[in-house]
């Protein structure tokens, strides 16, 4: 099931960016009134994302739409994702923007899916979340792809989470307990996450009351050692492993005891290939 669809204003912006004064080639050839059918298919296995946005682009340009795969669905090679029928002038206006959006978002969603599967095959209760490290201006689309791939959002913005880095601590003049108390007074309903570089730092912030301890670029072995050191303690926060988490090592961190895997890797995944065919519309059914 798709988590949400980008608003029409954003889709219109994308379409107008590609054709601010229309499609010069279709206009010059005089084929704009011809009826055409455009079909999108997966060239290989993928987790689909962006098909609702692509479909909506067609609706915005007056095309008839058949949506075959929603975001979050798995598709195999040659599976149909979407088709449009209508005037060639509008089919060509939508073509490349819809195709490219689905390819990029399917790349993120598929990479996310692979990490989630690897982590949960190792430990069913290990969560995967993706950071806010999206290319500026693409956050809504990128987060949709992450959710479609089965992961959650680590933090959508600076405004909605409390995450204390060393870059904050170097400017502080109070001990961990005082910092935790200050955060809870200002934002009493929000969990406090603290990123640490050593087991000593981890224990100091755990004793101060941190809810989540984030381990930046720790090895799986070091993660397991911290988890073991907390076994007999009075309280155990959630342990989040961050930095360099991919499908190839997610299982290692899950088995090491990380409750949460924090990753940016899906945002840098290559797009998945979506094949497009355009043919005269003979009135066949989608």
JOHUFEN-V73924 format. One record per residue. N is the residue number from 0. RES is the residue in one small letter. SS is DSSP state (alpha for helix, beta for strand, coil for the rest). PHI is phi as a letter, one per 30 degrees, with the letter a starting at -180 (NA if undefined). D_CENTER is the distance of its C-alpha to the mean C-alpha in Angstrom with 2 decimals. Layout:
n->N res->RES ss->SS phi->PHI d_center->D_CENTER
n->N res->RES ss->SS phi->PHI d_center->D_CENTER
//
This chain:
n->0 res->x ss->coil phi->NA d_center->14.70
n->1 res->x ss->coil phi->d d_center->12.46
n->2 res->x ss->coil phi->d d_center->11.16
n->3 res->x ss->coil phi->a d_center->12.52
n->4 res->x ss->coil phi->b d_center->13.65
n->5 res->x ss->coil phi->d d_center->13.80
n->6 res->x ss->coil phi->d d_center->17.40
n->7 res->x ss->alpha phi->e d_center->20.22
n->8 res->x ss->alpha phi->d d_center->20.99
n->9 res->x ss->alpha phi->d d_center->17.75
n->10 res->x ss->alpha phi->d d_center->18.33
n->11 res->x ss->alpha phi->d d_center->21.93
n->12 res->x ss->alpha phi->d d_center->21.14
n->13 res->x ss->alpha phi->d d_center->19.26
n->14 res->x ss->alpha phi->d d_center->22.20
n->15 res->x ss->alpha phi->d d_center->24.82
n->16 res->x ss->alpha phi->d d_center->23.43
n->17 res->x ss->alpha phi->d d_center->24.07
n->18 res->x ss->coil phi->b d_center->27.40
n->19 res->x ss->coil phi->d d_center->28.95
n->20 res->x ss->coil phi->b d_center->32.40
n->21 res->x ss->coil phi->i d_center->31.63
n->22 res->x ss->coil phi->c d_center->31.71
n->23 res->x ss->alpha phi->d d_center->34.79
n->24 res->x ss->alpha phi->d d_center->35.17
n->25 res->x ss->alpha phi->d d_center->35.11
n->26 res->x ss->alpha phi->d d_center->37.44
n->27 res->x ss->alpha phi->d d_center->39.82
n->28 res->x ss->alpha phi->d d_center->40.09
n->29 res->x ss->coil phi->i d_center->40.99
n->30 res->x ss->coil phi->c d_center->38.74
n->31 res->x ss->coil phi->d d_center->36.64
n->32 res->x ss->coil phi->d d_center->38.50
n->33 res->x ss->coil phi->d d_center->38.15
n->34 res->x ss->beta phi->d d_center->36.17
n->35 res->x ss->beta phi->b d_center->33.19
n->36 res->x ss->beta phi->b d_center->30.68
n->37 res->x ss->beta phi->c d_center->27.26
n->38 res->x ss->beta phi->b d_center->25.31
n->39 res->x ss->beta phi->c d_center->21.82
n->40 res->x ss->beta phi->b d_center->21.54
n->41 res->x ss->beta phi->d d_center->19.32
n->42 res->x ss->coil phi->d d_center->21.13
n->43 res->x ss->coil phi->a d_center->19.73
n->44 res->x ss->coil phi->e d_center->17.70
n->45 res->x ss->beta phi->a d_center->14.06
n->46 res->x ss->beta phi->c d_center->11.48
n->47 res->x ss->coil phi->d d_center->11.91
n->48 res->x ss->coil phi->a d_center->9.72
n->49 res->x ss->coil phi->j d_center->11.43
n->50 res->x ss->alpha phi->d d_center->14.79
n->51 res->x ss->alpha phi->d d_center->15.68
n->52 res->x ss->alpha phi->d d_center->15.32
n->53 res->x ss->alpha phi->d d_center->17.38
n->54 res->x ss->alpha phi->d d_center->19.83
n->55 res->x ss->alpha phi->d d_center->20.23
n->56 res->x ss->alpha phi->e d_center->21.04
n->57 res->x ss->alpha phi->d d_center->23.79
n->58 res->x ss->alpha phi->d d_center->25.08
n->59 res->x ss->alpha phi->d d_center->25.26
n->60 res->x ss->coil phi->c d_center->27.44
n->61 res->x ss->coil phi->i d_center->29.62
n->62 res->x ss->coil phi->c d_center->28.60
n->63 res->x ss->beta phi->d d_center->28.87
n->64 res->x ss->beta phi->b d_center->25.58
n->65 res->x ss->beta phi->b d_center->24.97
n->66 res->x ss->beta phi->c d_center->21.42
n->67 res->x ss->coil phi->c d_center->21.44
n->68 res->x ss->coil phi->b d_center->17.90
n->69 res->x ss->coil phi->c d_center->15.39
n->70 res->x ss->coil phi->d d_center->11.60
n->71 res->x ss->coil phi->j d_center->11.01
n->72 res->x ss->coil phi->d d_center->14.42
n->73 res->x ss->beta phi->c d_center->15.48
n->74 res->x ss->beta phi->b d_center->17.65
n->75 res->x ss->coil phi->c d_center->20.32
n->76 res->x ss->coil phi->e d_center->22.22
n->77 res->x ss->coil phi->i d_center->24.04
n->78 res->x ss->coil phi->d d_center->22.46
n->79 res->x ss->beta phi->d d_center->22.64
n->80 res->x ss->beta phi->c d_center->19.52
n->81 res->x ss->beta phi->a d_center->21.28
n->82 res->x ss->beta phi->b d_center->24.63
n->83 res->x ss->beta phi->b d_center->26.44
n->84 res->x ss->beta phi->b d_center->30.17
n->85 res->x ss->beta phi->l d_center->32.15
n->86 res->x ss->beta phi->d d_center->33.88
n->87 res->x ss->alpha phi->e d_center->33.00
n->88 res->x ss->alpha phi->e d_center->32.77
n->89 res->x ss->alpha phi->d d_center->29.71
n->90 res->x ss->alpha phi->e d_center->28.19
n->91 res->x ss->alpha phi->d d_center->28.24
n->92 res->x ss->alpha phi->d d_center->26.80
n->93 res->x ss->alpha phi->d d_center->23.60
n->94 res->x ss->alpha phi->e d_center->23.43
n->95 res->x ss->alpha phi->d d_center->21.65
n->96 res->x ss->alpha phi->d d_center->19.21
n->97 res->x ss->alpha phi->d d_center->18.03
n->98 res->x ss->alpha phi->d d_center->18.01
n->99 res->x ss->alpha phi->d d_center->16.14
n->100 res->x ss->alpha phi->d d_center->13.34
n->101 res->x ss->alpha phi->d d_center->12.94
n->102 res->x ss->alpha phi->d d_center->13.32
n->103 res->x ss->alpha phi->d d_center->10.71
n->104 res->x ss->alpha phi->d d_center->7.93
n->105 res->x ss->alpha phi->d d_center->9.54
n->106 res->x ss->alpha phi->d d_center->9.48
n->107 res->x ss->alpha phi->d d_center->5.81
n->108 res->x ss->alpha phi->d d_center->6.02
n->109 res->x ss->alpha phi->d d_center->9.39
n->110 res->x ss->alpha phi->d d_center->8.97
n->111 res->x ss->alpha phi->d d_center->6.85
n->112 res->x ss->alpha phi->e d_center->9.68
n->113 res->x ss->alpha phi->d d_center->12.24
n->114 res->x ss->alpha phi->d d_center->11.64
n->115 res->x ss->alpha phi->d d_center->11.75
n->116 res->x ss->alpha phi->d d_center->14.83
n->117 res->x ss->alpha phi->d d_center->16.47
n->118 res->x ss->alpha phi->d d_center->16.26
n->119 res->x ss->alpha phi->d d_center->17.48
n->120 res->x ss->alpha phi->d d_center->20.14
n->121 res->x ss->alpha phi->d d_center->21.51
n->122 res->x ss->coil phi->a d_center->21.34
n->123 res->x ss->coil phi->d d_center->20.32
n->124 res->x ss->coil phi->c d_center->19.69
n->125 res->x ss->coil phi->d d_center->17.39
n->126 res->x ss->beta phi->c d_center->14.06
n->127 res->x ss->beta phi->c d_center->10.82
n->128 res->x ss->beta phi->b d_center->8.75
n->129 res->x ss->beta phi->c d_center->6.52
n->130 res->x ss->coil phi->d d_center->8.64
n->131 res->x ss->coil phi->c d_center->9.28
n->132 res->x ss->coil phi->d d_center->10.08
n->133 res->x ss->coil phi->d d_center->8.62
n->134 res->x ss->coil phi->d d_center->11.48
n->135 res->x ss->coil phi->e d_center->13.68
n->136 res->x ss->coil phi->j d_center->13.80
n->137 res->x ss->coil phi->c d_center->10.37
n->138 res->x ss->alpha phi->e d_center->8.60
n->139 res->x ss->alpha phi->e d_center->8.90
n->140 res->x ss->alpha phi->d d_center->7.71
n->141 res->x ss->alpha phi->d d_center->4.59
n->142 res->x ss->alpha phi->d d_center->3.98
n->143 res->x ss->alpha phi->e d_center->5.58
n->144 res->x ss->alpha phi->d d_center->3.95
n->145 res->x ss->alpha phi->d d_center->2.19
n->146 res->x ss->alpha phi->d d_center->5.67
n->147 res->x ss->alpha phi->d d_center->7.21
n->148 res->x ss->coil phi->d d_center->6.97
n->149 res->x ss->coil phi->j d_center->8.79
n->150 res->x ss->coil phi->c d_center->7.40
n->151 res->x ss->beta phi->c d_center->7.99
n->152 res->x ss->beta phi->c d_center->7.68
n->153 res->x ss->coil phi->d d_center->10.29
n->154 res->x ss->coil phi->a d_center->11.75
n->155 res->x ss->coil phi->d d_center->10.90
n->156 res->x ss->coil phi->a d_center->14.05
n->157 res->x ss->coil phi->d d_center->17.33
n->158 res->x ss->coil phi->d d_center->19.04
n->159 res->x ss->coil phi->c d_center->17.71
n->160 res->x ss->coil phi->b d_center->17.91
n->161 res->x ss->beta phi->c d_center->20.74
n->162 res->x ss->beta phi->b d_center->19.96
n->163 res->x ss->beta phi->c d_center->23.12
n->164 res->x ss->coil phi->c d_center->23.06
n->165 res->x ss->alpha phi->d d_center->26.21
n->166 res->x ss->alpha phi->d d_center->25.99
n->167 res->x ss->alpha phi->d d_center->26.82
n->168 res->x ss->alpha phi->d d_center->29.37
n->169 res->x ss->coil phi->d d_center->31.36
n->170 res->x ss->coil phi->c d_center->32.30
n->171 res->x ss->coil phi->c d_center->33.23
n->172 res->x ss->coil phi->b d_center->36.80
n->173 res->x ss->coil phi->b d_center->36.51
n->174 res->x ss->coil phi->d d_center->35.84
n->175 res->x ss->alpha phi->e d_center->32.73
n->176 res->x ss->alpha phi->d d_center->34.40
n->177 res->x ss->alpha phi->d d_center->35.16
n->178 res->x ss->alpha phi->d d_center->31.66
n->179 res->x ss->alpha phi->d d_center->30.23
n->180 res->x ss->alpha phi->d d_center->32.96
n->181 res->x ss->alpha phi->d d_center->32.25
n->182 res->x ss->alpha phi->d d_center->28.55
n->183 res->x ss->alpha phi->d d_center->29.50
n->184 res->x ss->alpha phi->d d_center->32.17
n->185 res->x ss->alpha phi->d d_center->29.96
n->186 res->x ss->coil phi->b d_center->26.88
n->187 res->x ss->coil phi->d d_center->28.41
n->188 res->x ss->coil phi->c d_center->25.66
n->189 res->x ss->coil phi->c d_center->22.79
n->190 res->x ss->coil phi->d d_center->22.27
n->191 res->x ss->beta phi->c d_center->23.20
n->192 res->x ss->beta phi->c d_center->21.08
n->193 res->x ss->beta phi->b d_center->22.99
n->194 res->x ss->beta phi->d d_center->22.06
n->195 res->x ss->beta phi->b d_center->25.10
n->196 res->x ss->coil phi->c d_center->26.54
n->197 res->x ss->coil phi->b d_center->29.26
n->198 res->x ss->alpha phi->d d_center->30.53
n->199 res->x ss->alpha phi->d d_center->33.12
n->200 res->x ss->alpha phi->d d_center->30.61
n->201 res->x ss->alpha phi->e d_center->28.61
n->202 res->x ss->alpha phi->d d_center->31.80
n->203 res->x ss->alpha phi->d d_center->32.89
n->204 res->x ss->alpha phi->d d_center->29.81
n->205 res->x ss->alpha phi->d d_center->29.81
n->206 res->x ss->alpha phi->d d_center->33.47
n->207 res->x ss->alpha phi->d d_center->32.67
n->208 res->x ss->coil phi->j d_center->30.36
n->209 res->x ss->coil phi->e d_center->26.73
n->210 res->x ss->coil phi->d d_center->24.41
n->211 res->x ss->beta phi->b d_center->21.78
n->212 res->x ss->beta phi->c d_center->22.68
n->213 res->x ss->beta phi->c d_center->20.01
n->214 res->x ss->beta phi->c d_center->21.20
n->215 res->x ss->beta phi->d d_center->20.15
n->216 res->x ss->coil phi->i d_center->20.75
n->217 res->x ss->coil phi->d d_center->23.15
n->218 res->x ss->coil phi->d d_center->24.21
n->219 res->x ss->alpha phi->d d_center->23.85
n->220 res->x ss->alpha phi->d d_center->27.61
n->221 res->x ss->alpha phi->d d_center->27.59
n->222 res->x ss->alpha phi->d d_center->24.97
n->223 res->x ss->alpha phi->d d_center->27.30
n->224 res->x ss->alpha phi->d d_center->30.25
n->225 res->x ss->alpha phi->d d_center->28.84
n->226 res->x ss->alpha phi->e d_center->28.00
n->227 res->x ss->alpha phi->d d_center->31.58
n->228 res->x ss->alpha phi->d d_center->33.08
n->229 res->x ss->coil phi->c d_center->31.73
n->230 res->x ss->coil phi->e d_center->33.09
n->231 res->x ss->coil phi->c d_center->36.32
n->232 res->x ss->coil phi->d d_center->35.21
n->233 res->x ss->coil phi->d d_center->35.71
n->234 res->x ss->coil phi->a d_center->32.00
n->235 res->x ss->coil phi->b d_center->28.76
n->236 res->x ss->coil phi->d d_center->25.58
n->237 res->x ss->beta phi->d d_center->22.15
n->238 res->x ss->beta phi->c d_center->21.35
n->239 res->x ss->beta phi->c d_center->17.96
n->240 res->x ss->beta phi->c d_center->17.74
n->241 res->x ss->beta phi->b d_center->15.84
n->242 res->x ss->coil phi->j d_center->16.15
n->243 res->x ss->coil phi->i d_center->16.07
n->244 res->x ss->coil phi->d d_center->14.33
n->245 res->x ss->coil phi->b d_center->13.67
n->246 res->x ss->coil phi->d d_center->14.46
n->247 res->x ss->coil phi->d d_center->18.03
n->248 res->x ss->coil phi->b d_center->18.66
n->249 res->x ss->alpha phi->e d_center->16.45
n->250 res->x ss->alpha phi->d d_center->19.46
n->251 res->x ss->alpha phi->d d_center->21.81
n->252 res->x ss->alpha phi->d d_center->20.15
n->253 res->x ss->alpha phi->d d_center->19.90
n->254 res->x ss->alpha phi->d d_center->23.57
n->255 res->x ss->alpha phi->d d_center->24.48
n->256 res->x ss->coil phi->j d_center->23.71
n->257 res->x ss->coil phi->d d_center->20.41
n->258 res->x ss->coil phi->d d_center->19.24
n->259 res->x ss->beta phi->b d_center->15.70
n->260 res->x ss->beta phi->c d_center->13.79
n->261 res->x ss->beta phi->c d_center->11.90
n->262 res->x ss->beta phi->b d_center->10.02
n->263 res->x ss->coil phi->c d_center->8.82
n->264 res->x ss->alpha phi->e d_center->9.69
n->265 res->x ss->alpha phi->e d_center->6.80
n->266 res->x ss->alpha phi->d d_center->6.93
n->267 res->x ss->alpha phi->c d_center->10.54
n->268 res->x ss->coil phi->d d_center->10.65
n->269 res->x ss->coil phi->d d_center->13.26
n->270 res->x ss->coil phi->d d_center->12.85
n->271 res->x ss->coil phi->d d_center->14.22
n->272 res->x ss->coil phi->d d_center->17.62
n->273 res->x ss->beta phi->c d_center->18.49
n->274 res->x ss->beta phi->d d_center->22.27
n->275 res->x ss->beta phi->b d_center->24.05
n->276 res->x ss->beta phi->b d_center->27.69
n->277 res->x ss->beta phi->b d_center->29.88
n->278 res->x ss->beta phi->b d_center->33.32
n->279 res->x ss->beta phi->e d_center->36.04
n->280 res->x ss->coil phi->d d_center->35.52
n->281 res->x ss->coil phi->c d_center->38.40
n->282 res->x ss->coil phi->i d_center->37.58
n->283 res->x ss->coil phi->d d_center->36.02
n->284 res->x ss->coil phi->d d_center->33.77
n->285 res->x ss->coil phi->d d_center->29.96
//
